[in-house]
Amino acid sequence: MQVLLQTVIPVFSIILVGYAIGRIKKLDIQTLIDVIVYVSGPCLIFSSIASSDINVTDFMTIAGAALAIILIMALFVFLLLKLTYSDKKGLYLPMVFGNTSYLGYPVALFAFGMDGLSRAVVYDMMNALVIFSLGIYIVHHKNEIQEAFKVPLIYAVVIGLVFNLFKIPIPEVIFTPIEMIGMVTIPLALLVLGYKLTEIKISAAKIAFLASVFRLLGGFLVAVLIIKLFSIDGLVKNIIVLQAAMPSAVMAMILSAKYERDASLVASVVLITTVLSMLSIPLILSII
């Protein structure tokens, strides 16, 4: 219970602060998002991986499991939309892709420390690769996998892994400021998430709620299937299950709006899953 309180309360308290700010004053938060994506996020990713005990086996296991979970979820959504004769292709994004960065990072950090965070980063890397390639292709019929290589995420992962695996020493005078800048990411991302939730109004409530349940429960069950099938255990298992069951990605909302594909419905699923995750995340943490 103490671990749950130490993990969940800080995370959602900061989200609520961001939500309150959004209600009180309207701001242009794109600058904050750019700081996270291009500056503090890469610093966090590099410092967490470079200083952790992650190894090639853990890296490949998490990356492979993440890819399998995402593709299986995408297949299930495809079948559901076919069976229900739905043309809401925008639903692929919130039903398949979880918020493995803005929410996944802080939960992993508070629950499992820096070692948990470094592994959560690997899962998020695969999530980002697929949403910027297959995800955009689905909602826009245009293959834009190059989008994933326009942000420093992948480079930070690779460079951090190289420093880690080859035990390359980093002078404290260099590593300390990188680490300090990186730690800004967690509270900043949660504030942005909370602020973004103020921009959402519920649309098609029944469909949005069913899609939200699918995202949270489906991700969890598929992850359990994968870890059982490949006998994955320990911290790697915990991170895979936790990340797979995250609420819908904020990026799903951004991309659906950009490509004008069921934007209001997608935003509704993001909001509902985030609210429901206040219950689902403590439950998952108690299980794993």
C-alpha positions as CSV (number, residue, x, y, z in Angstrom):
1,M,0.0,0.0,0.0
2,Q,2.8,2.4,0.8
3,V,4.4,1.8,-2.6
4,L,1.1,2.5,-4.3
5,L,0.6,5.7,-2.4
6,Q,4.2,6.8,-3.1
7,T,3.7,6.1,-6.8
8,V,0.2,7.1,-7.7
9,I,-0.5,10.1,-5.5
10,P,2.6,12.1,-6.7
11,V,1.9,11.3,-10.3
12,F,-1.8,12.3,-10.4
13,S,-1.3,15.2,-8.0
14,I,1.0,16.9,-10.6
15,I,-1.5,16.0,-13.4
16,L,-4.2,17.8,-11.4
17,V,-2.0,20.8,-11.0
18,G,-1.6,21.0,-14.8
19,Y,-5.3,20.5,-15.2
20,A,-6.0,23.4,-12.7
21,I,-3.6,25.6,-14.6
22,G,-5.4,24.9,-17.8
23,R,-8.7,25.8,-16.2
24,I,-7.4,29.1,-14.7
25,K,-5.3,30.4,-17.5
26,K,-4.8,29.5,-21.2
27,L,-1.2,29.1,-22.2
28,D,0.8,28.2,-25.3
29,I,2.3,25.0,-24.1
30,Q,3.9,24.0,-27.4
31,T,7.2,25.5,-26.2
32,L,7.1,23.2,-23.1
33,I,6.3,20.2,-25.4
34,D,9.3,21.1,-27.6
35,V,11.5,21.4,-24.5
36,I,10.5,17.9,-23.4
37,V,10.9,16.3,-26.9
38,Y,14.2,18.0,-27.9
39,V,16.0,18.8,-24.7
40,S,14.9,17.4,-21.3
41,G,13.5,14.1,-22.7
42,P,16.7,13.0,-24.5
43,C,18.8,14.0,-21.4
44,L,16.5,11.9,-19.2
45,I,16.7,8.9,-21.6
46,F,20.5,9.1,-22.0
47,S,21.2,9.5,-18.3
48,S,18.8,6.8,-17.2
49,I,20.1,4.2,-19.7
50,A,23.8,5.1,-19.4
51,S,23.7,4.8,-15.6
52,S,21.5,1.7,-15.3
53,D,22.2,-2.0,-15.2
54,I,20.2,-2.7,-18.4
55,N,21.8,-5.3,-20.7
56,V,21.4,-6.4,-24.3
57,T,19.1,-9.3,-23.2
58,D,16.7,-7.0,-21.3
59,F,16.8,-4.5,-24.1
60,M,15.9,-7.0,-26.8
61,T,13.3,-8.7,-24.6
62,I,11.5,-5.4,-23.9
63,A,11.7,-4.1,-27.4
64,G,10.5,-7.4,-28.9
65,A,7.6,-7.7,-26.4
66,A,6.6,-4.1,-26.9
67,L,6.5,-4.6,-30.7
68,A,4.5,-7.9,-30.4
69,I,1.9,-6.3,-28.0
70,I,1.4,-3.3,-30.2
71,L,0.9,-5.4,-33.4
72,I,-1.4,-7.8,-31.6
73,M,-3.5,-4.9,-30.3
74,A,-3.6,-3.4,-33.8
75,L,-4.8,-6.7,-35.2
76,F,-7.6,-6.9,-32.6
77,V,-8.7,-3.3,-33.4
78,F,-8.7,-4.2,-37.1
79,L,-11.0,-7.2,-36.4
80,L,-13.3,-5.2,-34.1
81,L,-13.7,-2.4,-36.7
82,K,-14.4,-5.0,-39.4
83,L,-17.0,-6.9,-37.3
84,T,-18.8,-3.7,-36.3
85,Y,-18.6,-2.2,-39.8
86,S,-17.0,0.9,-38.3
87,D,-15.1,3.5,-40.4
88,K,-13.6,5.2,-37.3
89,K,-10.0,4.5,-38.3
90,G,-8.8,7.2,-35.9
91,L,-9.6,4.7,-33.1
92,Y,-6.5,2.7,-34.0
93,L,-4.3,5.3,-32.3
94,P,-5.9,5.6,-28.8
95,M,-6.8,1.9,-28.7
96,V,-3.4,0.6,-29.7
97,F,-0.9,3.1,-28.4
98,G,-0.4,3.8,-24.7
99,N,0.9,6.9,-22.9
100,T,4.3,5.2,-22.3
101,S,6.2,8.4,-22.0
102,Y,4.3,11.3,-20.3
103,L,2.7,8.9,-17.8
104,G,4.8,5.7,-18.3
105,Y,8.1,7.3,-17.3
106,P,7.0,8.8,-14.0
107,V,5.1,5.7,-12.9
108,A,8.0,3.5,-13.7
109,L,10.4,5.8,-11.9
110,F,8.3,6.1,-8.7
111,A,7.5,2.4,-8.6
112,F,10.9,0.9,-9.7
113,G,13.5,3.6,-9.6
114,M,16.0,4.5,-12.3
115,D,16.4,0.8,-13.4
116,G,12.6,0.7,-14.0
117,L,12.7,4.0,-15.9
118,S,15.5,2.9,-18.2
119,R,13.5,-0.1,-19.2
120,A,10.3,1.9,-19.6
121,V,12.3,4.1,-22.1
122,V,13.0,1.0,-24.3
123,Y,9.3,0.1,-24.4
124,D,8.4,3.7,-25.3
125,M,11.0,3.7,-28.1
126,M,9.2,0.9,-29.9
127,N,5.8,2.6,-29.2
128,A,7.1,5.8,-30.8
129,L,8.6,4.0,-33.8
130,V,5.3,2.3,-34.6
131,I,3.0,5.2,-34.0
132,F,5.1,7.5,-36.2
133,S,5.1,4.8,-39.0
134,L,2.2,2.4,-38.9
135,G,0.1,4.7,-36.9
136,I,0.4,7.6,-39.3
137,Y,0.0,5.3,-42.3
138,I,-3.3,4.1,-40.9
139,V,-4.8,7.5,-40.3
140,H,-3.3,9.2,-43.3
141,H,-2.4,6.5,-45.8
142,K,1.1,8.0,-46.0
143,N,4.2,6.2,-44.7
144,E,6.0,8.7,-42.6
145,I,8.4,6.5,-40.6
146,Q,11.0,9.2,-41.1
147,E,9.0,11.3,-38.5
148,A,10.4,9.0,-35.8
149,F,13.9,9.9,-36.8
150,K,13.3,13.6,-36.6
151,V,13.2,13.6,-32.8
152,P,16.2,12.8,-30.6
153,L,14.5,9.9,-28.8
154,I,16.1,7.0,-30.7
155,Y,19.5,8.6,-30.8
156,A,19.4,9.2,-27.0
157,V,18.5,5.5,-26.5
158,V,21.3,4.2,-28.8
159,I,24.0,6.5,-27.4
160,G,23.0,5.8,-23.8
161,L,23.1,2.0,-24.5
162,V,26.5,2.3,-26.1
163,F,27.9,4.1,-23.0
164,N,26.3,1.6,-20.8
165,L,27.4,-1.6,-22.6
166,F,30.9,-0.5,-23.2
167,K,31.2,1.0,-19.7
168,I,32.4,4.3,-21.1
169,P,33.1,6.7,-18.2
170,I,31.3,10.0,-18.2
171,P,32.9,12.9,-16.2
172,E,30.7,14.1,-13.4
173,V,31.0,17.6,-14.7
174,I,29.2,16.5,-17.9
175,F,26.9,13.9,-16.5
176,T,25.5,15.9,-13.6
177,P,24.0,18.7,-15.7
178,I,22.6,16.2,-18.2
179,E,20.9,14.3,-15.4
180,M,19.6,17.5,-13.8
181,I,18.0,18.7,-17.1
182,G,16.6,15.2,-17.6
183,M,14.8,15.1,-14.3
184,V,12.8,18.2,-15.3
185,T,11.0,16.0,-17.8
186,I,8.9,14.0,-15.3
187,P,7.0,16.9,-13.6
188,L,6.9,18.9,-16.9
189,A,5.4,16.1,-18.8
190,L,2.7,15.5,-16.2
191,L,1.8,19.2,-16.1
192,V,1.5,19.2,-19.9
193,L,-0.7,16.1,-19.7
194,G,-3.0,17.7,-17.1
195,Y,-3.2,20.9,-19.2
196,K,-4.0,19.0,-22.3
197,L,-6.9,17.2,-20.6
198,T,-8.7,20.6,-20.2
199,E,-8.9,20.9,-24.0
200,I,-11.0,17.7,-24.3
201,K,-14.8,17.4,-24.5
202,I,-16.4,14.0,-24.4
203,S,-17.8,12.9,-27.8
204,A,-19.7,9.7,-28.6
205,A,-19.5,8.6,-24.9
206,K,-20.5,5.0,-25.4
207,I,-18.0,4.2,-28.1
208,A,-15.3,6.2,-26.3
209,F,-15.9,4.3,-23.1
210,L,-15.8,0.9,-24.8
211,A,-12.6,1.8,-26.6
212,S,-11.1,3.0,-23.3
213,V,-11.8,-0.3,-21.6
214,F,-10.3,-2.1,-24.6
215,R,-7.1,0.0,-24.3
216,L,-6.6,-0.6,-20.6
217,L,-7.8,-4.2,-20.3
218,G,-6.6,-5.4,-23.7
219,G,-3.1,-4.0,-23.2
220,F,-2.8,-5.7,-19.8
221,L,-4.1,-9.1,-21.1
222,V,-2.0,-9.2,-24.2
223,A,1.1,-8.3,-22.1
224,V,0.3,-11.1,-19.7
225,L,0.0,-13.5,-22.6
226,I,3.4,-12.4,-24.0
227,I,5.2,-12.7,-20.7
228,K,3.7,-16.2,-20.0
229,L,4.5,-17.3,-23.6
230,F,8.1,-16.3,-23.3
231,S,8.6,-16.9,-19.6
232,I,9.6,-13.3,-18.9
233,D,10.0,-12.4,-15.2
234,G,11.5,-9.9,-12.8
235,L,11.7,-6.2,-13.4
236,V,11.4,-6.7,-17.2
237,K,8.1,-8.4,-16.7
238,N,6.8,-5.7,-14.5
239,I,7.7,-2.9,-16.9
240,I,6.2,-4.7,-19.9
241,V,2.9,-5.2,-18.1
242,L,2.8,-1.7,-16.7
243,Q,3.7,0.0,-20.0
244,A,1.3,-2.1,-22.0
245,A,-1.6,-1.1,-19.8
246,M,-1.0,2.7,-19.9
247,P,-3.9,4.9,-20.9
248,S,-4.1,6.2,-24.5
249,A,-1.2,8.2,-25.8
250,V,-1.5,12.0,-25.9
251,M,0.3,11.7,-29.2
252,A,-2.8,9.8,-30.5
253,M,-4.9,13.0,-29.9
254,I,-2.3,15.2,-31.5
255,L,-2.0,13.0,-34.7
256,S,-5.7,12.5,-35.1
257,A,-6.2,16.3,-35.0
258,K,-3.3,16.9,-37.4
259,Y,-4.7,14.5,-39.9
260,E,-8.4,15.3,-39.2
261,R,-9.3,11.7,-38.4
262,D,-12.0,11.3,-35.7
263,A,-10.2,13.9,-33.6
264,S,-13.0,14.5,-31.0
265,L,-13.6,10.8,-30.5
266,V,-9.9,10.1,-30.1
267,A,-9.5,12.9,-27.6
268,S,-12.5,11.5,-25.6
269,V,-10.8,8.1,-25.4
270,V,-7.5,9.8,-24.2
271,L,-9.4,11.6,-21.4
272,I,-11.5,8.6,-20.3
273,T,-8.5,6.2,-20.2
274,T,-6.5,8.7,-18.3
275,V,-9.2,9.1,-15.7
276,L,-9.7,5.3,-15.5
277,S,-6.0,4.8,-15.0
278,M,-6.2,6.4,-11.6
279,L,-7.8,3.1,-10.7
280,S,-6.1,0.7,-13.1
281,I,-2.5,1.7,-12.4
282,P,-2.8,1.1,-8.6
283,L,-4.5,-2.2,-9.4
284,I,-1.8,-3.3,-11.8
285,L,1.0,-2.3,-9.4
286,S,-0.7,-4.4,-6.6
287,I,-0.8,-7.4,-9.0
288,I,2.8,-7.2,-10.3
